[in-house]
């Protein structure tokens, strides 16, 4: 399936360390607690140890999140409760620290970066250096309206995936212990749900959710639109890169590359909501094994996200009814990843207990 | 129902501020996000604002947890996978920072205090000043085996409740923004489940769980023992203080007082597992309205905890299969409470967004 990736294709992924996982499992059982009493935090600690190839895992001090912003042709067709101009406005909110994920990133001492991958604006009101940095990986203004036309050209898809890999490499060079890919884009649950429908082979009615909070008539129309997109894409969706081209968007394709880059470098990732999980589904189709480097941060209210998580074999850490996107659900779960690491490293052993 | 509390009884509780809740609800809707997109974090922010009488709520900087340690007569009767000597050994682990909740408290910058309320040891191996401090509120060595005898005398129950109120008052005087009561005591899920069965009017089979991980025969025996305790206590359990006396323990009664003290002072509490939630159920029977000052930190694997949470109308923040006790599940949820407060206070408003 990787042939369509062209020069971006690489060999199979290295899996997380089975030896470190084994050591971590044994250490969990030796901690001063009943066997299994830390529940999912034990699974999380074992996963981290495997990703790091170290038991106990080292600290998760350098958490780095990147928000991939982009507009979507479908946002002109009534699939969102908000106008597309909100996407560009929110880029400013990420930069000024007022976006939800920015508040959480400050709380958790995480780095946050926003990139305009496909915003339907030139962001000319930004200061010149900031504007250059934010637009450094820009692919195009908006992506195509997927019920009428392909989201991207194949070259744009490859360029977006390459951009995502490059962004991951940059973040990893800066010392990332844990990566989060976030999304911003009015209308983006439509291509994300379409990609998940294509990946799972299910119709629109199983994947379509209310996104920003659309009403029943808009929800019904959104389903029609996704089914039209799936019909238009036809058999091409068997190839994940072709599926991104037909049904995705520049920002989602960049998110796919970001996950490929993280997995190739062996850096763990916390997934967020429907857009992030759609990217993970596609990335794991492109290069099987990507999912082994991923943990699901939260369960979104979008039905497609839960379906894709099931397919990937992931159970989210949080289930709080979040549907903000931006990477916010993953960012909210960061303290749990740190807790898992610290518990495995710092708890006393049963054998240490005073008699 | 408060008559049995004797001189500890007081008038009705002040509820959280409806005005601040209303302000917080309006502010949630004005933040730069789709309406309701922060899910349960919005409910949490509104609850905090109500408890503090302030919108946005001030920071949750001073989180203070107190572990009430005690042994239980039933631990001589095969209801735990661990010997009762572990309780005293774990007091050392709390003091040395190696207990699970101690690791989490360090991570979250929370204060942690351990008190010997009913440990079946004089802890003579502790340094004299520390020993005096840890035993300052000690009620007795172990509590009675509830299937054979009352856990406490009525005077001990009242003394334990008074101790819990005094401990809460001390923590609040030190500036607590958020309180957590933790438990340590081999066998303690048995009296906790018995109290919940009594409070809900259900038989042992609905409330009995595996605690530290007992096998099927031990589980069957634990049910028998709880039913015997309920039969022995009879109609006395209609009075919550009498129920504590018959079925509880010194440490659980102190935990009840701790919650009464917090609610009387209007300081919010994060509940933990079965022992903490049993205490909340009893405290809310003693003084209706205590639950309004509580949020549930996590869902334990003990069935009684979920039943009691349903009765109290609380939905936990985390559901990670934790069953460690110690206050660990509540402590793991502390960052979410802080997130809720920060999001309400620091996110941009929709009206601030660039056009």
Interface residues (C-beta under 8 A of the other chain):
Chain A: X31 X32 X33 X34 X35 X36 X37 X38 X39 X40 X41 X81 X82 X85 X86 X88 X89 X90 X92 X93 X96 X97 X98 X99 X100 X103 X104 X106 X107 X108 X125 X211 X212 X213 X301 X317 X318 X319 X320 X321 X322 X323 X324 X328 X332 X335 X336 X338 X339 X342 X343 X346 X347 X348 X352 X353 X354 X355
Chain B: X31 X32 X33 X34 X35 X36 X37 X38 X39 X40 X41 X81 X82 X85 X86 X88 X89 X90 X92 X93 X96 X97 X98 X99 X100 X103 X104 X106 X107 X108 X125 X211 X212 X213 X301 X317 X318 X319 X320 X321 X322 X323 X324 X328 X332 X335 X336 X338 X339 X342 X343 X346 X347 X348 X352 X353 X354 X355
